[in-house]
Amino acid sequence: MSTAQLPDILSPEFAANPYPVYARMRAEEPLIWHEGMQSWIVSRYEDVERVFKDKRSEFTTENYDWQLEPVHGKTILQMSGREHSVRRALVAPAFRGSELQEKFLPVIEHNSRELIDAFRQSGSADIVGDYATRFPVNVIADMLGLDKADHARFHGWYTAVIAFLGNLSGDAEVTAAGERTRVEFAEYMIPIIRERRDHPGDDLLSALCAAEVDGVRMSDEDIKAFCSLLLAAGGETTDKAIASIFANLLMNPEQLAAVRADRSLIPAAFAETLRHTPPVHMIMRQTANEVEFSGGTVPAGATVTCLIGSANRDERRYAEPDRFDIFRSDLTTTSAFSAAADHLAFALGRHFCVGALLAKAEVETGVNQLLDAMPDMRLADGFDPVEQGVFTRGPQTLPVVFTPVGA
């Protein structure tokens, strides 16, 4: 079947609801060449999993040279071999379970409670605008020891960066705004990094300044690029994950009731949300040599766009993949936040998301506290959650009503 019969990935029809298009891609055209994006597109689970695990070193992250570096500077995502392993070893300790639990869980809990306190007696809230868009950015700012009063600037920066990454049609204004962010963020961060080197505190930024592995320390530019990546990736993805987990549960009231009654189900609800409605729908790689996929061969040096949003609903991998089900047996919750995950929302392999456990801690804390504050939460009358976005995707607004506790 000709690809001309499939809605274009840059079309309004696709943006409105990509899932039926994904299903047709998997069935009819599992490998597509997209002229506008200058990229090959893969949509089946087995193909995306193969790219991410990359057991035969068939793929590189050289695409990030043009996709990420213009807005972040050179990040850990672009590195490979020893350079990548050393940089990852420098930043990873702060995102492991023990460090998170001891040092940053109180920061997460405090920031969540502070936002909820602003609306807990009002009887209504927008889960996105009042909470999700603010919570992860506030947490990251606190972790780094930055001034939360600069929240609006942080949010503006990461919004511009995400727009740049999702600028698949090459809009010049979006490109320019993203590139400006790199300059503005450097002007903001470099003086703070230098000050923190001279006067370290008990924060993540000070830890990054002092970290050393095999005689290697991070430069000011390394730290700035990592902080930029952390704000954008940690802000945007956790923001959308929190919005999506509530959208999914509110549209499945019996599952919401189950989670409300048994909070140990929250990780399962998060894992299923990552599968069913992942925050990031596509990640790119480049081929190091010629690679055979379902549906054909991709030449060396080509960009490959991996459709996570499609792969996570592949009927070859999951039963009833379009159904949200926190009790499904083909998704392992215990490994869902590790490199052994059997969904693809955090990628896999050596570039598995270093912030996965931070996201898990934020989501579990947020969901618990929001359910405590709004035990009878329901969607505002007449509201039907709608996802927006192509590169990243989630509800833009999620108005709920509830009876204030103690009212």
C-alpha positions in Angstrom: 0.0 0.0 0.0 1.3 3.5 -0.8 2.4 5.7 2.0 0.4 8.5 0.3 -2.8 6.8 1.7 -1.5 7.3 5.3 -2.1 10.7 7.0 1.2 12.6 7.2 2.9 12.7 10.6 3.0 16.5 10.3 -0.7 16.8 9.4 -3.5 18.1 11.6 -5.3 14.8 11.3 -2.3 13.0 12.8 -1.8 15.6 15.6 -5.5 15.3 16.6 -5.2 11.5 17.2 -2.1 9.6 16.1 -3.1 6.2 17.5 -5.2 5.0 14.5 -2.4 6.2 12.2 0.2 4.3 14.3 -1.9 1.2 13.9 -2.0 1.5 10.1 1.8 2.2 10.0 2.5 -1.0 12.0 0.2 -3.1 9.8 0.8 -1.6 6.4 4.1 0.5 6.4 6.3 -0.4 9.3 9.2 1.5 7.6 8.4 4.8 6.0 10.7 7.4 4.4 9.5 10.9 5.3 10.9 13.5 2.9 10.0 16.6 5.0 11.7 15.2 8.1 14.5 13.6 6.1 14.1 10.5 8.3 13.1 6.9 8.2 10.2 6.1 10.6 9.8 2.8 12.4 6.6 2.0 14.4 6.7 -1.6 15.6 7.8 -2.6 19.1 10.5 -5.0 17.9 12.1 -2.4 15.7 12.1 0.4 18.3 13.3 -2.0 21.0 16.2 -3.0 18.7 17.2 0.6 18.1 17.2 1.4 21.9 19.0 -1.7 23.1 21.5 -1.5 20.2 23.3 -4.7 21.1 25.4 -4.6 17.9 26.4 -0.9 17.9 24.3 -0.2 14.8 23.1 3.2 15.9 24.5 6.5 17.2 23.1 9.6 18.8 24.8 11.9 16.3 21.4 13.2 15.5 21.6 15.1 18.8 24.4 17.3 17.3 21.7 19.1 15.4 18.6 18.2 17.5 19.8 19.1 21.0 23.2 20.9 20.9 21.8 24.1 19.4 19.6 24.5 22.6 21.5 22.7 25.3 25.1 22.7 24.3 26.8 19.3 24.1 25.0 16.9 26.5 25.5 13.4 27.8 23.0 12.1 25.2 25.5 12.8 22.4 28.4 11.0 24.0 29.4 7.4 23.5 32.0 4.9 24.9 34.1 6.0 27.8 33.1 9.6 27.5 29.5 8.7 28.0 30.1 6.2 30.8 32.2 8.6 32.8 29.8 11.5 32.4 26.9 9.2 33.4 28.8 8.0 36.4 29.3 11.7 37.4 25.6 12.5 37.4 23.9 9.2 38.1 24.5 9.0 41.9 22.0 11.8 42.6 19.3 9.9 40.7 19.7 6.5 42.4 17.2 5.2 45.0 19.1 5.8 48.2 20.2 9.4 47.4 16.8 10.2 46.2 15.1 8.8 49.2 17.4 10.5 51.8 18.1 13.8 50.2 15.5 14.7 47.6 12.2 13.0 48.7 11.6 15.7 51.3 12.1 18.3 48.6 9.6 16.5 46.4 7.0 16.1 49.2 7.4 19.8 50.2 7.0 21.2 46.7 3.9 19.0 46.0 2.3 20.0 49.3 3.0 23.7 48.7 1.2 23.7 45.3 -1.8 21.6 46.6 -2.2 23.9 49.6 -3.0 26.8 47.2 -6.2 25.0 46.0 -7.1 22.3 48.4 -10.0 24.3 49.9 -11.3 25.7 46.7 -13.3 22.7 45.4 -11.8 23.0 41.9 -8.4 22.9 40.2 -6.7 22.4 36.9 -4.4 19.4 37.4 -2.2 20.8 34.6 -2.1 24.5 35.2 -2.2 24.5 39.0 0.0 21.6 39.6 1.7 19.5 36.8 3.4 22.3 34.9 4.9 23.7 38.1 5.7 20.8 40.3 8.6 19.1 38.5 10.3 22.4 37.6 10.0 23.6 41.2 11.6 20.3 42.4 14.5 20.5 39.9 15.1 24.2 40.9 15.2 23.2 44.6 17.4 20.2 43.9 19.9 22.4 42.1 19.6 25.2 44.7 18.2 27.7 42.2 15.7 30.5 43.0 12.1 29.2 42.5 11.1 32.8 42.0 12.6 32.3 38.6 10.0 29.7 37.8 8.4 31.6 34.9 11.9 31.9 33.2 12.6 28.2 33.7 9.1 27.3 32.3 9.7 29.7 29.3 13.1 28.2 28.6 12.0 24.5 28.7 8.8 25.3 26.6 11.0 26.9 24.0 13.4 23.9 24.0 10.6 21.3 23.7 9.1 23.4 20.8 12.6 23.3 19.2 12.8 19.5 19.6 9.3 19.0 18.2 9.8 21.5 15.3 9.5 18.7 12.7 8.4 21.1 10.0 11.4 23.5 10.5 9.6 26.7 11.5 12.3 29.4 11.6 10.8 31.4 14.5 10.7 28.2 16.7 14.3 27.5 15.8 15.4 31.0 16.7 13.6 31.0 20.0 15.2 27.7 20.9 18.7 28.9 20.1 18.1 32.1 22.1 17.3 29.9 25.1 20.8 28.4 25.0 22.3 31.9 25.3 20.0 33.1 28.0 20.3 30.0 30.1 24.1 30.1 29.9 24.1 33.7 31.0 21.9 32.7 33.9 23.6 29.5 34.9 27.4 30.0 34.4 27.8 32.7 37.1 25.8 30.5 39.5 28.0 27.4 38.7 31.2 29.5 39.3 29.8 30.8 42.6 28.9 27.3 43.7 32.4 26.0 42.9 33.8 28.6 45.2 31.1 28.3 47.9 29.5 24.8 47.6 26.3 24.1 49.4 24.2 20.9 50.1 22.6 20.8 46.7 22.8 18.9 43.4 24.6 21.7 41.6 27.4 21.8 44.2 27.6 18.0 44.0 28.0 18.2 40.2 30.7 20.8 40.6 32.6 18.5 43.0 32.0 15.2 41.3 35.0 13.3 40.0 35.3 9.9 38.3 38.7 8.5 37.0 40.3 11.9 37.4 37.5 13.6 35.2 35.4 16.5 36.5 32.6 18.2 34.7 33.4 21.6 33.1 31.1 24.6 33.6 29.7 24.0 30.2 29.1 20.3 30.9 27.2 21.2 34.1 25.2 24.0 32.4 24.2 21.6 29.5 23.2 18.9 32.0 21.1 21.4 34.0 19.4 22.6 30.8 18.7 19.0 29.8 17.4 18.2 33.2 15.0 21.2 33.3 13.6 20.5 29.8 13.5 16.7 30.0 12.5 16.5 33.7 10.0 19.3 33.5 8.2 18.5 30.3 8.0 14.7 30.7 7.0 14.5 34.3 4.5 17.4 33.7 2.8 15.4 31.0 3.1 12.1 32.9 1.2 13.5 35.9 -1.5 15.0 33.7 -1.9 11.8 31.7 -2.0 9.5 34.7 -5.0 11.5 36.1 -6.6 11.8 32.7 -6.4 8.0 32.3 -7.7 7.3 35.8 -10.5 9.8 35.6 -11.7 8.3 32.3 -11.6 4.8 34.0 -13.4 5.5 37.3 -13.2 1.8 38.5 -9.4 1.9 38.1 -9.3 5.3 39.9 -11.3 3.8 42.7 -8.9 0.8 42.9 -5.9 3.2 43.1 -7.6 5.4 45.7 -8.3 2.3 47.9 -4.9 0.7 47.4 -2.0 3.2 46.9 0.4 0.4 46.1 -1.2 0.4 42.7 0.2 3.8 41.8 3.4 2.4 40.2 1.3 0.1 38.1 -0.9 3.1 37.0 2.2 5.1 36.2 3.8 2.2 34.2 0.6 1.7 32.2 0.3 5.5 31.6 3.9 5.4 30.2 2.9 2.6 27.9 -0.6 3.8 26.9 0.0 7.6 26.7 3.8 8.2 26.9 4.9 11.8 27.4 7.5 11.5 24.6 6.2 10.0 21.3 9.3 9.9 19.3 13.1 9.6 19.7 15.6 9.7 16.9 18.9 7.8 16.3 21.3 7.6 13.4 22.4 4.4 11.7 26.1 3.6 11.9 25.8 1.1 9.1 23.1 -0.4 6.9 20.3 -1.8 9.0 17.5 -4.3 8.2 14.1 -3.4 9.7 10.5 -4.8 9.3 9.6 -3.6 5.9 13.0 -2.8 4.4 16.6 -1.6 4.7 17.9 1.7 6.0 21.2 2.9 4.7 24.2 3.9 6.9 24.2 7.5 8.1 20.4 7.9 8.0 18.2 9.4 10.7 15.7 6.9 12.2 12.6 8.2 14.0 11.4 5.7 16.6 7.7 6.1 17.3 7.4 5.2 21.0 3.7 6.1 21.0 3.2 3.4 18.4 5.5 0.7 19.6 3.9 0.9 23.1 0.6 0.0 21.5 1.9 -2.8 19.2 -0.6 -5.6 19.2 2.3 -8.1 18.6 3.5 -7.2 22.1 0.5 -6.2 24.2 -3.0 -7.7 24.5 -5.7 -5.1 23.7 -3.1 -2.4 23.4 -5.5 0.5 23.1 -7.1 -0.2 26.4 -5.8 1.4 29.6 -5.5 -1.3 32.2 -3.4 -1.0 35.3 -3.9 -4.7 35.9 -2.6 -6.0 32.6 -0.3 -9.0 32.9 2.0 -8.1 30.0 3.6 -5.1 31.6 6.0 -5.7 34.5 5.7 -2.9 37.1 8.7 -4.0 39.2 11.1 -3.3 36.2 9.1 -0.5 34.6 11.5 2.2 35.9 14.7 0.4 35.0 16.7 -0.3 31.9 14.9 -3.7 31.9 11.5 -2.1 31.3 9.1 -3.7 28.9 7.6 -0.4 27.7 9.7 2.0 25.7 8.8 5.4 27.2 12.2 5.8 29.0 14.2 4.3 26.1 16.4 1.3 26.9 20.0 0.3 27.0 22.9 2.6 27.8 20.9 5.8 27.1 18.0 4.7 29.4 16.6 7.8 31.1 18.9 8.7 34.0 15.9 10.5 35.7 13.5 7.6 35.7 13.6 7.1 39.4 13.2 10.8 40.0 10.1 10.8 37.8 8.7 7.8 39.7 9.3 9.5 43.1 7.6 12.7 41.8 4.6 10.9 40.3 4.1 8.6 43.3 4.3 11.6 45.7 2.1 13.8 43.6 -0.6 11.2 43.0 -0.7 10.2 46.7 -1.0 13.8 47.9 -3.5 14.8 45.2 -5.8 11.8 46.1 -5.5 12.7 49.8 -6.5 16.3 49.1 -9.3 15.5 46.6 -10.7 12.1 47.6 -13.8 12.5 45.5 -12.1 14.2 42.5 -13.9 14.0 39.2 -13.7 15.7 35.9 -15.4 19.1 35.6 -18.9 18.8 34.1 -18.8 18.4 30.3 -15.0 18.2 30.1 -13.4 15.4 28.0 -9.5 15.2 28.3 -7.8 15.9 25.0 -4.1 15.2 24.3 -2.1 17.7 22.3 1.3 17.5 20.7 3.3 15.3 18.3 6.8 15.1 19.6 5.7 15.2 23.2 2.0 14.7 24.0 -0.4 15.1 26.9 -3.5 17.1 28.1 -3.1 20.9 28.0 -5.7 21.3 30.7 -7.5 19.0 33.1 -10.1 20.7 35.2 -11.4 18.8 38.2 -14.0 19.4 41.0 -14.0 17.9 44.5 -15.3 18.4 48.0 -12.6 20.0 50.1 -11.4 17.7 52.9 -13.0 18.8 56.2 -15.7 21.0 54.5 
